[in-house]
Amino acid sequence: MMALTGARPRRFSGRLNPPAAAWVVLLLFCVFALAVPRFASAGNLENLLRVGSILGIAACGQTIVLILGGIEFSFGASAALASVVTVLALPSAGVAGGFAAGAASVLLVGLVNGTLVARFSLPPFLVTLGMLMVAGGGAAVLAGGLPIDAPPSDAFSWPARGRVAGIPVPILAAAASFALLHLLLAHTRAGRLWYLVGANGTAARLSGITVWRSVLAGYLLAGAFCALAAVILTSRVASGQPGLAPNLPFETIAACAVGGIPLAGGQGRAVQTLCGVLVIAMLNNAVVLLNLPVAYQQLMIAAVILGAVILQRAPLLLLLLPVRPARQLEEDRS
């Protein structure tokens, strides 16, 4: 029982405890507001949040998988498959039915991932990498290798361009996703079990926890977050594209890592993911405003991932440095 109580996430203690990434967000915002024209304008900030909302929603799913000690590489291919399925289903099922079919295809990918990882104990890296190829190949086959345009309609474009009480729908969806993630991680038994399984799956199993159910539920919920992101993304591009969002899984991993979530599992908070998403969104937005090549976005994301991993491993690297004996230090001083 001590292991069960000791692995719980920290509760709110009555004082603000922002993650270190929050200061990075503040610093970047100040730098870009001063150095990049139009960055701090109301219209650009709204556009930044609207575009970053898709990354934020998908990153919520990646957060759960990382806490479980896994990793999810199939988000981009799943979104591409959803876009193709959605557009193909429109003539027979309508807008709502098309989006439902696309979302169901993403949930199916999440179910397969979760089943293979939870029930067959296969490595998450290999499972999700394989599903990336399966989902991407399936999208290409269904679309014939070419984008399929969706018939223009206000209903189809509403998830990406609609507003509720003056607030863009994608921003509201992202806010609801982060609120749900925080609720699950901090205030539910399922969230506590994810932390325990990610910290030490063997100990969790010996404590009487049905580990495979927690893992399967985590991957299914991650698929649900990805499905919501795919619906908004499909509505935004107004087509079914077999090559849609190839960098989405890597950007979600980068956002979580920048936020301070370790890739080893057992730790992580929703606010950390939010801060990481804001960092990635501001970097991408600044690249666009400065009219830099798209390749700079990829280079920055790669640098961000490497920097975050190095910072997470900094204590271990310090331990590997040679330590001079105390007697030698005294001799040097004399």
Order of alpha helices (4+ residues) and beta strands (2+ residues): alpha-alpha-alpha-alpha-alpha-beta-alpha-beta-beta-alpha-alpha-alpha-alpha-beta-alpha-alpha-alpha-alpha-alpha
